[in-house]
Amino acid sequence: MRHIVRHEDWATVDLDTTARHVLVRQDWLYVWSFGKKGHRWTPEEKHSFHREVDRTIWAHWSQRMRIRARVNLATPRLPNDALRWHLAGLDLTLSFDVRQVVVGGQWKVFVAQEDPHIEEKPRARVDFGPKEIHLYSTDLLVQRARRFTGDTPKEGFSVHAHEFGHAIGNSDDEYQESSEFFQDTDSVMNIGQQLRPRHLELVCRTLAKMVKGCTFVAHQRPPL
């Protein structure tokens, strides 16, 4: 089994060339706090929160797309030519993992304990530059999302899945009217749950750095 691993400041990308699988893992260092009407986190609540975040991200992002390797014929002969030709035309499976760490970490994740009964909930955000994620205990609640007042709401929107999309390089909030994908309300980066190939551009660019002479393109997983 051969693994090619690249450590980026936003994630670690592991390409298993034998299993034909790509694992994207982020290490999160949590900073726990309590809001104006919240309470201090118990160890059980901290464990439960991370477990739910990890489960939700896996459910929304893992095994939903494939990544196809394509050989760039214009690239001169390289030391890894056998590898790029081995991967050529293959569909790679893809999964995502969020790991809690106690030191270091690629992301510092601030989580505030908030009163679940408040009507106006605070909004989560990702600051990609400093690698900071801001979440709230109320993000675990079932969400009904809408783009604007009077818009038809969508059930099942996941704050964690959406914000994770920002953490893997998607700067566009597609629910904003200025977005070219404003009408794609099924998109996880809008108010829906579905992935699009455009959401994996940074992953594909990273893989291209790992296997010279190859480009990588995301596409929808074929139905079972």
N, C-alpha and C positions, 0 to 999 in steps of 0.2 A: 504494500500500500504506500503510495507516494503522496505526500502532502506538500503543497506550496503555500506558504503563509506570509501574509503581509500585514504589518502593524501600522495602521493609520491613526491619526489623532481622534478620529470619530468612531472607529471600530477596528476589529481584527477580522480579516477575511482569510478563510482557510479553504483552499481548493484541493479536494481529494480526487486525484486523477484516476484512481482505481475504481472508487465507488461512483465517480462522475457526479460529485455533489459539492455544492458551495455552502459553507456555513459562515454567516455574518454574526459576530458576537460583539456586544458592547458590555463594558465593565462600568457599573454604576456605583458611585459612592454617595450614599444617602446622607442628607442633612435634615433631621426631623425637627419640626417646630409646631407650635399651636397658635391658632388665630385668636381673634378677639373673643369668640364664643366657643372655641374648641377646648379640648383637654389634652393633657400630656399623653403621648403615645405609650402604650404598653408594649412589651416585647412581642406579645402575641399579635397585636395589631400591626406592628412593623413587619413581622413575618408574613402575615396574611396579605398585607398590601402588596409587597413585592411579588408574592406568589401569584396574585391576581393580575398584576401588571405583566409578568412573564407569560402567564397563560393566555391573556388576551392578545398580546403581540404575536405569540406563536399562532394562535387561531386565525388571526387576520392576515398575517404575512407569510407564514411558512407553507411550503408545498402548494402555493397558489399560482406560481409562475414557473417558467423554464427559462434557462439562458442558453442560447446557442452560440457555439464557437465557430468563427469563420477565419480561414487563413487569408492573410493579406499577401497576395501573390507578388506584389511589388516590393516586398521586404526581402533584402538580400539574405543569403544563407546565414543561419545563426547556430550557436552551440546547442540550442534546445530545439532544433528542427524536428527531431523525432517526437517531441512532446506536442508541438503545435499541430503536426500532422495526425497525431493520435487523437487530439481533441476535435479536429476539423469535422464540422457537421453534427457533432454530438449535442444532444440536449442534456444540460446539466440540471439536476434538481437543486432546490434552494430552500434553506431554512434560516431562521433568525433566533438568536438567543440573547437574553439580557441577564447578566450575572451580577449579583450583589457582591461588592468587595468592601473591605474595612480600611484599606489604605490604597492610595493611588487612584486608579480608575480613569477611564477616558472621559466620563461625564460626571459632573457634580449635580446631584438631583435633590432639589429642595422640595420637601413635602410638608405642607401645612395642614394641621388638623382643624377642620371647620365644622360648624354646626350644620348638620344635614337638613335642618328645617328652614334655613334661610331661603328666601325666594330668589334673590339675586346672587347666584353662585359666582365665585371668582373664576377667572379664565386662565387655563393653563397656557404655558408658552415655552418655546425652545429658543435659546440664544446660541446659534451655531458657532459663532466666532469664539467666545470664551468656553464653549462646551458646557453650557448650563441648561438644566431642565427644571421648570417650576410646575409642580403638580399640587393637587389638593385631595384631601380624603374624600370629598364629595365627588371626585371624578369617577369613583367606583359605582356611583348610582347609574341606573338605566337612563339613557339620554334620548330625548326627542329633539332633533336638531332642525333648525330652519335657517335660511340665509338672510331673511329680512322679516320685518313685521308683516304678518298676513301671508307669508309663504307657507305652502303645504309642508308640514313637518315630516321628517323621516324617523322611523323607529330604529332603535338598535345602534345608533351612532356611538362609537367608542372614542373617548377622549385620548386614552392611552395609545390606541392604534394610530390615530391621527397625528399625535405629537411625535410618535416614533418615526412616522414618515418624514417629519422635519429633521429628526436626528440622523437620518440617513441621506440627507442632502436635498430634500424637497423644500425649497424656500417659499413656494407659492401656496397661499391659502386660496384654494380654488372656489371657495364660497364667496370670495370678494368679487364684486361686480366688475372690477378691473381685470380679472383673470380671464384668459382666453378659454378656460375650461369651466366657466361659471355655470353653463347649462348641463354639465356632466354631474348631476346630483348623486349618481350612484358611486362616484369615486370616493375613496377613503380620505383623500385630501380635500374633498368638498364636504358633503354632509352624509355620504353613504358609507359602504363597507368594501367596495371592490377595488382591486389593484389594477393599475394600468402599466404598460411597459415603460412609460415615461417616469414612473416612480422609482425605477431601478437604474437610472442613468449613472449615478455615482458608483454603484456596485459594478456596473459593466466597465466603466472607465478604470476602476481599480484593478479588475481582472486583466485588462489589457496591459497594465503595467507589470503584472506578474508573469504573463506569458507573451513575450515579445513576438511580433509577427502575427498575432491574433487580434481580432476584434470580437466583442461579445455583444449580443443583442437579446433583450428580453422579449418573451412572447407568452401568450396565455397558455396555461396548461391544457392539453387536450382532455376532453371529458373521459371519465372512467368507463 
